[in-house]
Amino acid sequence: MKKSSLILILAAAGIFAGGCTNTARFDYTGTMGTMLRVPANSGKSIAVLPFMDQRGQKYVDPALLAEAEDYPYGDSGSLWFGIIPLMPFGWIGKEEPEKSPEFISLGYFHANPPANLADAAELSLATSGLFSRVARVDTPANADTDYLFRGSFSNLHYSGTMFSYCVTYIGAPVFWILGAPMGYSRNELWVDFALVERESGKTVWTYRFRDKDYIVHWIYARVGKDASLYAELMRRGMNAAIYDLNSKIGNL
């Protein structure tokens, strides 16, 4: 009995240690799903700008008070609630997942959202075939294109739950080893897109995307995938935006 208990304790320690050392990056090219292609080229050129981080706006804008309450600043909760007897799980929420460690099966998420999302948009726009040329620039002054593609994001919230099954993380590995889920992670993305005429500065098209998805973790699968859905959500958003833009660009 003592030997079995020691094995379970070591297994739990190993799982936590693995979660502390695993790292991941925003990977748009490796995400599941295809990038939308359109049948005709508009003959126009476009330059993609770095995306604007507007996550902090909800904490100062009275009109966004409800959002601020739903998504508190910084990290919330704690995975360590799961060490309390009879607690079924521990949990954590992150408003800026790229800035702090501690996920369900991941130690750190290396990301630069303004650059990562802009790079993703550039790749999707180039793959779509909608524009004759797609460039990536840091400022409008560096662009020599017909249009500018602007983006902003107001939510990249992460939430995760680790199941302790009311027996704490000392006993929970028994369930994990037998195939019960270890926990789950939820990624959320709110992003706005805009097409701007470079010469006039006029915004001629906008599109808003809001979505979230979750992934279930087992000790045998999906370890380290806690933040992997951000890239997938961005691909869904870009596909939807390109589809909408393709239907309207002839009238712009």
C-alpha positions in Angstrom: 0.0 0.0 0.0 2.8 2.4 0.9 4.6 1.5 -2.3 1.4 2.2 -4.4 0.9 5.6 -2.7 4.5 6.5 -3.4 4.1 5.7 -7.0 1.0 7.8 -7.3 2.7 10.7 -5.5 5.6 10.5 -7.9 3.2 10.3 -10.9 1.5 13.4 -9.7 4.8 15.2 -9.2 5.9 14.1 -12.6 2.8 15.5 -14.3 3.1 18.9 -12.5 6.8 19.1 -13.3 6.1 18.4 -17.0 3.5 21.1 -17.0 6.0 23.6 -15.6 8.6 22.8 -18.2 6.5 22.5 -21.4 6.4 25.6 -23.6 4.5 26.4 -26.7 4.4 29.2 -29.3 1.7 30.7 -31.5 1.8 28.4 -34.6 -0.5 29.5 -37.4 1.0 27.3 -40.1 0.7 24.1 -38.0 -2.9 24.6 -37.0 -5.7 22.4 -38.3 -8.0 23.5 -41.1 -7.5 25.0 -44.5 -7.1 28.7 -45.4 -9.8 30.0 -47.7 -9.0 30.6 -51.4 -11.2 32.7 -53.6 -11.7 32.2 -57.4 -10.9 35.7 -58.6 -8.2 38.3 -57.9 -9.3 41.8 -57.2 -6.2 43.3 -58.9 -5.5 45.4 -55.8 -2.5 45.3 -53.4 -2.7 45.4 -49.6 -0.4 45.9 -46.6 -0.9 44.3 -43.2 -0.2 46.4 -40.1 0.6 45.1 -36.6 -2.6 44.5 -34.7 -3.7 46.8 -31.9 -3.9 45.4 -28.4 -7.2 46.8 -26.9 -7.6 44.4 -24.0 -7.1 47.1 -21.5 -9.9 49.3 -22.9 -12.6 47.3 -21.1 -11.2 48.4 -17.8 -11.5 52.2 -18.5 -14.5 52.4 -20.8 -17.8 52.6 -18.7 -19.6 51.1 -21.7 -17.5 47.9 -21.3 -18.0 47.5 -17.6 -19.8 44.1 -18.1 -16.9 42.8 -20.1 -14.4 43.9 -17.4 -16.5 42.0 -14.8 -16.6 38.9 -16.9 -12.9 39.0 -17.7 -11.0 40.3 -14.7 -7.6 41.9 -15.2 -4.6 39.6 -14.8 -4.8 36.0 -13.5 -7.7 34.7 -11.5 -8.4 31.5 -9.6 -5.7 29.0 -8.7 -5.0 25.4 -9.7 -4.0 24.8 -6.1 -7.6 24.7 -5.1 -7.4 21.1 -6.2 -5.2 20.1 -3.3 -8.2 20.9 -0.9 -10.0 17.7 0.0 -13.5 17.3 -1.5 -12.8 20.0 -4.1 -13.5 18.5 -7.5 -11.0 20.7 -9.4 -8.7 23.7 -9.5 -9.0 26.4 -12.1 -7.3 29.5 -13.5 -8.1 32.4 -15.8 -5.7 34.6 -17.7 -6.5 37.9 -19.5 -3.0 38.0 -21.0 -2.0 34.3 -21.4 1.4 35.2 -22.9 2.5 37.1 -19.8 2.4 34.5 -17.0 3.1 30.8 -16.5 0.9 28.1 -15.1 -1.6 26.3 -17.4 -3.1 22.9 -17.2 -0.3 21.0 -19.0 1.9 23.9 -20.2 4.5 26.0 -18.5 4.6 29.0 -20.7 3.0 30.3 -23.9 5.5 32.3 -25.9 3.5 34.8 -28.0 3.5 38.4 -29.3 -0.1 38.8 -30.2 0.2 42.1 -32.2 2.8 40.6 -34.4 1.5 37.0 -34.4 -2.0 38.0 -35.5 -0.7 40.3 -38.2 1.6 37.6 -39.6 -1.4 35.2 -39.6 -3.5 37.7 -41.4 -0.7 38.3 -44.0 -0.4 34.5 -44.7 -4.2 34.1 -45.0 -4.6 37.1 -47.3 -1.7 35.9 -49.5 -3.1 32.4 -49.7 -6.6 33.6 -50.5 -5.5 35.0 -53.9 -7.9 37.9 -53.4 -5.1 40.5 -53.8 -2.4 40.8 -56.4 0.2 41.6 -53.7 0.3 41.3 -49.9 2.9 43.0 -47.9 3.7 43.3 -44.2 4.6 46.7 -42.9 5.2 48.3 -39.5 3.6 51.7 -40.3 1.3 53.1 -43.0 4.2 55.3 -44.2 6.1 52.2 -45.3 3.2 51.0 -47.4 2.9 51.5 -51.2 -0.3 49.5 -51.7 -3.9 50.3 -52.6 -5.2 49.2 -49.2 -4.1 48.8 -45.6 -5.4 45.9 -43.5 -5.8 46.8 -39.8 -6.7 44.6 -37.0 -7.3 44.9 -33.3 -8.0 42.4 -30.6 -9.9 42.9 -27.3 -10.0 39.4 -25.8 -7.5 36.6 -25.7 -8.8 35.1 -22.5 -7.6 31.7 -21.3 -9.3 29.5 -18.7 -8.3 26.1 -17.6 -9.6 23.5 -15.1 -7.6 20.6 -13.7 -9.7 17.8 -12.2 -8.9 16.5 -8.8 -12.0 14.4 -8.5 -12.5 15.4 -4.9 -9.5 13.3 -3.8 -6.9 16.0 -4.4 -4.0 15.8 -6.8 -2.5 13.1 -4.7 -5.3 10.6 -5.5 -6.4 12.0 -8.8 -3.6 10.4 -10.9 -5.4 7.1 -10.3 -8.3 8.4 -12.4 -6.0 10.0 -14.9 -4.0 6.8 -15.4 -7.2 4.9 -16.0 -8.2 7.3 -18.8 -10.2 10.0 -17.1 -9.6 13.5 -18.3 -6.9 15.5 -16.5 -8.5 18.8 -17.3 -9.5 21.2 -20.1 -8.4 24.5 -21.5 -10.5 27.1 -23.2 -9.2 29.8 -25.6 -11.2 32.8 -26.6 -10.5 35.3 -29.4 -12.2 38.7 -30.1 -10.8 40.4 -33.1 -11.9 43.2 -35.5 -10.6 43.7 -39.0 -10.7 46.8 -41.2 -9.8 47.6 -44.8 -8.5 51.2 -45.3 -7.8 53.0 -48.5 -4.2 54.0 -48.1 -4.3 57.4 -50.0 -7.6 58.7 -48.5 -7.4 57.0 -45.1 -11.0 56.0 -45.4 -12.2 52.8 -43.8 -14.2 51.0 -46.5 -14.9 47.6 -44.8 -15.0 46.2 -41.3 -15.6 42.7 -39.9 -16.0 41.5 -36.3 -15.1 38.0 -35.2 -15.9 36.5 -31.7 -15.4 32.8 -31.0 -14.0 30.4 -28.4 -13.2 26.7 -28.2 -11.9 24.2 -25.7 -9.6 21.2 -25.6 -9.7 18.3 -23.2 -6.4 17.0 -21.8 -5.4 13.5 -20.9 -2.1 12.4 -19.6 -1.8 10.3 -22.8 -2.8 13.1 -25.2 -2.9 16.8 -25.8 -0.3 17.6 -23.2 1.1 21.1 -23.9 -1.8 22.1 -26.2 -3.4 24.5 -23.7 -3.0 27.6 -26.0 -3.1 25.8 -29.3 -6.6 26.9 -30.2 -5.7 30.6 -30.6 -4.2 29.9 -34.0 -7.1 27.8 -35.0 -9.6 30.5 -33.9 -7.6 33.1 -35.9 -7.8 30.9 -39.0 -11.5 30.7 -38.6 -11.7 34.4 -38.2 -9.6 35.1 -41.3 -11.6 32.7 -43.4 -14.8 34.3 -42.4 -13.4 37.8 -43.0 -12.0 37.0 -46.4 -15.3 35.4 -47.4 -17.1 38.5 -46.5 -14.5 40.8 -48.0 -14.5 38.9 -51.3 -18.3 39.4 -51.6 -18.0 43.1 -51.1 -14.7 44.2 -52.6 -16.1 44.7 -56.1 -18.4 47.5 -54.7 -15.8 49.3 -52.7 
